[in-house]
Amino acid sequence: MFNIQDFQDYPELSSFIKKINKYTEKDKKDKVASKVEELMEHLDKEELKAPITYIISVLIEDYPQIITQSHVNRIKDLIKSKNIKLKLNTILILGFFLIHHPKVKNKEYIFQFTDLLTNPNEDIRYNCYFFLSRLIESNPKALCKKKSQLINAFKHELKDKRINNIILLIQFLSACENYRFKELYNIREISIQIIKSLLNENNERLTSSLLDFLNDIFPELRRRDINNKSSEELIEGLENVFIMTKINFIKRKKGLQVDFNEYLENLKQNSLKEDEIYFYTKNKDATDIKFYELEREKTKDFFNQAAKISYDKILNKFSEILELEDIPLFMKTLIKLGQIKGYLSDFYFYPLNYIISKVEKDLEKNGYITLKQYNHLPLKLVKSSIKEVAKENEVTILIGKKKQTFYRLSKIKNKLSKIASREASINLEEYRKKLTPPSFLKLVKHLPKNYLTNFHKNTIWLTNIGKIKFEQELRNSKLIGYFDIKTVSEKINIPQPLLLEILNAYIDVRAGIWNKTKDRFYYSKYVKSKLEMIDQTSDPEEKSQKIKALANKLNIKIEKLHKELDKKINLIAQEIQKQDKISISNYVEKTGMTRDSFFDLIVSLDLTYLKKGDQLIFNPSKIENAKKKVKQFIKKEATTQDFISLGTYDISSTLIKDLINDLKTSGNVNGIFHTEEDGEIRFYTGQGIKNMMLEKTYMFSFHDLFYGKDLSNDEIETIKEIFMDLYDSGRLKGNFDEESLTFTTDEILFANEYNKTFHEFYTNINKYFAIFNSKFQYIKKVLTKKTTILPKEIKKVEKLIKTINKKSITWKNELEAFIIRKHEYLLNQQGISVSKFRKLLPEEREEREIKGFAEDDEVKELMEGFEIWDKLFDNLEKKYLNVLFYQKQFIKNPSNQKYQKLLNNLKIELNLL
């Protein structure tokens, strides 16, 4: 039975082995039992524990009756040893002992085997599976208290793909009930792993076991009928399973005899905090306590849908754990814990997401909401939803005066924009009445800037269209002499108070006079013109009557007509005297004077001034500074700019010309004066004239430089001096004609020469083309006749072909010789030899703008045309007799398809079709 050599490390066991072998051979069970008893005496020796338990583990298979309960009691703790062999031997002893002593009901051993299913050693796990599968045959639920350990055991079996062990685990678990949330969650994850990694192994036992098990513990899957589904469908079905559990603590307590706080703490410790929601509910007298565990994400998704949820829907979703009467307490607890947000009524749950989405839709659709629309919900919740919508969507909400209506600012802005896009003004009185003051102020701050101006009176705002219309009317009023508030108000639909406000911002009241009712403003210029006409009346009485009539017509007090205007002009004059500089156009309008009259006023004020553009400068130091700046400007610009514009300075042109002539005489400035088409006077400097010459690409004349100007002899000499400076320095290369004052560049001379050469070549080769074509047309006419070709026609065709082929050799030689000769000549003109030209890359030739006649695309194209004609006549000489033969045969027998086809192919080849 035992090999003595296997125990050579344990000499003290040698005699035991020999005797056991002897007794087993003779089947002396009592003797074997006595030796086992003796061996047990040595079990205290650490070094002998492994071999002794090994001997006993082997003997117990054949002699199970020799091991007693007392022996087992001495051996059982060895299962905890770290020595793998000793642990394995102990498992075998305990396992076989339990199998052969079924009346021994010690769950301790079974639970130990269950705990060892997670041991990394494969042999240990294998033996545990073996014994457990035998030991629980009569009581399949024996392992159910160890569900967590069984679930954890899948890890090693999945890793090693031990399908039989996985099936056993599924069978062990199939006998169990009352799974906790964590257990169901882990089973689902493990099942998905099994499907992904093992179900494609086509193992029917595994598939059947797993599906039966899943259908049993997940009723939701059973309702979906997962049999005959693909792996992907199975995984999707499992992922969609909503895991939920309920435990009635009062009922459970009787069986477990567990304290509530202890049970709660245990639940907290073993929960999947990230993946589940756990809580309990209890009635008022604590006679009904229920613990719930729910999948966090699926719970939140269900109770966060954008629709109200009826009790029926809740009951249908949570049918595994809820009764109708459980719903209120269940829901209120979830809301109180903050796991879901919303409001529970007697019939519906209103998710916060639903309330927010409804508020958002109503605001988007209508532009406002009223609390009355939501009177079935807590007002606090509705108001917080409005705030949430405003925050999440960056929407500004305006509040109604009674705080019962809420408006979306953007909707009001859009409405105002539409009105403002077609109206001259817009009245916000409607919104002032229905909004709280802070909200109305917020509306004012966010008015559509693209449509409204800053002009307003009370709640009336001027639009951009209104501003355009007003400014047009203002321009018109200056033409007619007065601005009529009432008329303009009615015409452009701007209320009079706002119109008056705008007008006061646009005009200086000193520029005219208001009438008595202050609804018409007369410009000083208009009143002055009327008075000047009256002043021409010599009769004092008549003059007085006319003034009185004018005052009545204008509705202005008669004493104001003269005094007011004079007073205002005096005030304006005093203002001018205090200024360092003024805008001429501004003050011409204020005084109502003509431009000349205004300058008379300036002279009468004894003011020294310098005019620059629209400005009058009065400050003496600024005048001197301006004069210095003019001089510095001219000196500077004359040396750095191509021309100096004199049009912006109101120092006389003569003064500037004198200044430049002085500079020219001193040798600092050299150039030409020229008046542009718009009247601007420019002085073109020597540098500027040089640049003008250099910009002319091919040729120019002196007269072209200053179009329309008759150059004087001095100016011609100046330009010539500037030109010669460029010519002598080599910056301008070409030919200058003294008589016409015209310069032509080398480039254009070469271009003329090149074009002349090409034209000569083009003429010669086209002459040959004409001969080719003329002769070919005759040959074609003969060879394509429908009737018999005459002998004399054949002779002429033959002669023409031979003559042309002979001449074409000469023509080709002449053309090629011409190309070679002109190619070399034109390259020499460009300063490069043929050999150097050949060494240049195409991009180098292009960069240096070197043209080779032989490389010209047009020259090549013409020579290719010559080659085509030459080849055509060569082919004609070889094949024209064939044409004659096929033609003759076809005429004799028109139905002969063979000759017709041969003839047609030959005609195509020789261009005879």
Secondary structure, DSSP 4 states (H G I P E B T S, - for coil): ---GGGGTT-GGGHHHHHHHHHHHHTT-HHHHHHHHHHHHHTTTSGGGHHHHHHHHHHHHHH-GGG--HHHHHHHGGGGG-S-HHHHHHHHHHHHHHHHH-TT---HHHHHHHHHGGG-S-HHHHHHHHHHHHHHTSS-GGGGGGGHHHHHHHHHHHHHHT-HHHHHHHHHHHHT-----HHHHHHHHHHHHHHHHHTGGG--HHHHHHHHHHHHHH-HHHHHH--TT--HHHHHHHHHH---EEEEEHHHHHHHH---HHHHHHHHHHHS-TTTEEEEEEE-TTSS-EEEEEEEHHHHHHHTTSSS-EEHHHHHHHTTTT--GGGHHHHHHHHHHTTSS-EEE-SSEEEEHHHHHHHHHHHHHHHSEEEGGGGTTS-HHHHHHHHHHHHHHTT--EEEBTTSSEEEEHHHHHHHHHHHHTT-SEEE-HHHHHHB-HHHHHHHHHT--TTTEEEEEETTEEEEHHHHHHHHHHHHHHHHHTEEEHHHHHHHHT--HHHHHHHHHHHS-GGGEEE-TTSSEEEEHHHHHHHHHHHHT---HHHHHHHHHHHHHHHT--HHHHHHHHHHHHHHHHHHHHT-SEEEHHHHHHHHT--HHHHHHHHHHTT---EEETTEEE--HHHHHHHHHHHHHHHHHHHHHSSEEE-TT--S-HHHHHHHHHHHHHTTS--EEEEE-TTS-EEEEEHHHHHHHHHH-SSEEEHHHHTTT----HHHHHHHHHHHHHHHHTTSS-EEEETTTTEEEEHHHHHHHHHHHHHHHHHHHHHHHHHHHHHHHHHHHHHHT-SSPPPHHHHHHHHHHHHHHHHHHHHHHHHHHHHHHHHHHHHHHHTT--HHHHHHS-HHHHHHTT---GGG-HHHHHHHHHHHHHHHHHHHHHHHHHHHHHHHHHHHH-TT-HHHHHHHHHHHHHTT--
